[in-house]
């Protein structure tokens, strides 16, 4: 299993930006899917952005498309979530996660399905957006 650790959460006003980082340790990223998932207390987890490492393909949930960007730096063993135009509805605990080996379809489906089964998770970082 991979080890993951998020950083970069915090409080920001609506319209602002934040960048989350996830440092990972895994034997190989070949056929890996790296993702960001968020959860509001009392609600289901929401997969918001994933990247299929082999192809560099990114996928986004409709709720964040056009505002959030997932990226990866293999040299630094870190992937990121750049969040722009934040709204109070983005307030949540944000987790990074990984799974491998998986297909690109599996990676894409994590931004659509409510099933957020990932074998490796970070500890989570809180993002609070005030109006």
C-alpha positions as CSV (number, residue, x, y, z in Angstrom):
1,X,0.0,0.0,0.0
2,X,1.0,3.5,-0.7
3,X,1.5,6.1,2.0
4,X,0.0,9.5,1.5
5,X,0.1,12.8,3.4
6,X,-1.9,15.9,2.5
7,X,-1.0,19.5,3.3
8,X,-2.2,22.9,2.3
9,X,-5.7,23.1,3.7
10,X,-7.0,26.2,5.6
11,X,-9.5,28.9,5.6
12,X,-10.2,31.3,2.7
13,X,-12.9,33.7,1.6
14,X,-15.2,33.0,-1.2
15,X,-13.6,33.6,-4.6
16,X,-10.2,32.8,-3.2
17,X,-7.8,30.0,-4.1
18,X,-6.0,27.2,-2.3
19,X,-3.5,24.5,-3.4
20,X,-3.5,21.2,-1.7
21,X,-0.5,18.9,-1.9
22,X,-0.3,15.1,-1.4
23,X,3.2,13.6,-0.9
24,X,3.2,9.9,-1.7
25,X,5.4,6.9,-1.2
26,X,4.7,4.0,-3.5
27,X,6.8,1.4,-5.3
28,X,5.6,2.5,-8.7
29,X,3.0,4.8,-10.2
30,X,2.6,2.7,-13.3
31,X,-1.1,2.1,-13.9
32,X,-1.9,4.2,-10.7
33,X,-4.8,6.5,-10.2
34,X,-4.3,9.4,-7.9
35,X,-7.3,11.2,-6.6
36,X,-8.8,13.9,-4.4
37,X,-12.0,13.1,-2.5
38,X,-13.9,15.4,-0.2
39,X,-16.4,14.8,2.5
40,X,-18.9,17.0,4.4
41,X,-20.1,15.6,7.7
42,X,-23.4,13.7,7.1
43,X,-22.9,13.5,3.4
44,X,-21.3,10.9,1.1
45,X,-17.7,11.2,0.0
46,X,-17.3,12.9,-3.3
47,X,-14.6,12.1,-5.7
48,X,-13.7,15.4,-7.3
49,X,-10.5,15.0,-9.3
50,X,-8.4,12.1,-10.4
51,X,-5.3,11.6,-12.6
52,X,-4.4,8.4,-14.4
53,X,-0.7,8.5,-14.2
54,X,0.3,6.3,-17.2
55,X,-1.5,8.6,-19.6
56,X,-1.5,11.8,-17.6
57,X,-5.3,12.0,-18.1
58,X,-7.3,14.0,-15.7
59,X,-10.9,13.6,-14.7
60,X,-13.2,16.0,-12.7
61,X,-16.6,15.9,-11.1
62,X,-19.0,18.4,-12.5
63,X,-19.1,20.3,-9.2
64,X,-15.4,21.4,-9.7
65,X,-14.9,21.3,-13.4
66,X,-13.3,24.5,-14.7
67,X,-12.3,25.6,-11.2
68,X,-10.0,22.9,-9.8
69,X,-6.9,21.4,-11.4
70,X,-5.2,18.2,-10.5
71,X,-1.6,17.7,-11.4
72,X,1.4,15.5,-10.5
73,X,5.1,16.0,-10.1
74,X,6.7,12.5,-10.3
75,X,10.2,13.9,-9.4
76,X,8.8,15.2,-6.1
77,X,6.5,12.2,-5.6
78,X,3.7,14.8,-5.0
79,X,0.4,15.5,-6.6
80,X,-1.7,18.7,-6.2
81,X,-5.1,20.1,-6.3
82,X,-5.3,23.8,-7.3
83,X,-8.6,25.2,-6.3
84,X,-9.8,28.5,-7.7
85,X,-13.1,30.4,-7.4
86,X,-13.9,28.7,-4.1
87,X,-17.4,28.9,-2.7
88,X,-18.8,28.0,0.8
89,X,-20.1,24.8,-0.8
90,X,-16.5,23.7,-1.2
91,X,-16.0,23.5,2.5
92,X,-15.1,20.0,3.4
93,X,-12.4,17.6,4.6
94,X,-10.2,16.9,1.6
95,X,-8.4,13.6,1.2
96,X,-5.9,12.3,-1.3
97,X,-6.0,8.7,-2.2
98,X,-4.4,6.2,-4.6
99,X,-5.0,2.8,-6.1
100,X,-3.0,0.6,-8.5
101,X,-3.0,-1.2,-10.8
102,X,-6.2,0.1,-12.2
103,X,-7.7,1.0,-15.6
104,X,-8.3,4.5,-16.9
105,X,-12.1,3.7,-16.7
106,X,-11.8,3.0,-13.0
107,X,-10.0,6.3,-12.5
108,X,-12.6,8.2,-14.4
109,X,-15.5,6.5,-12.6
110,X,-14.2,7.7,-9.2
111,X,-15.4,11.2,-10.2
112,X,-18.9,10.0,-11.0
113,X,-19.6,7.1,-8.6
114,X,-20.4,7.5,-4.9
115,X,-18.2,4.4,-4.3
116,X,-15.0,5.8,-3.1
117,X,-13.1,2.6,-2.4
118,X,-9.4,3.3,-2.4
119,X,-6.8,1.2,-0.6
120,X,-4.6,4.1,0.3
121,X,-5.7,7.3,1.9
122,X,-4.1,10.4,3.4
123,X,-5.2,11.7,6.8
124,X,-7.2,14.5,5.4
125,X,-7.0,18.3,5.4
126,X,-9.8,20.7,6.2
127,X,-10.8,23.4,3.7
128,X,-13.1,26.1,5.0
129,X,-14.5,28.8,2.6
130,X,-16.3,31.7,4.2
131,X,-18.8,33.9,2.4
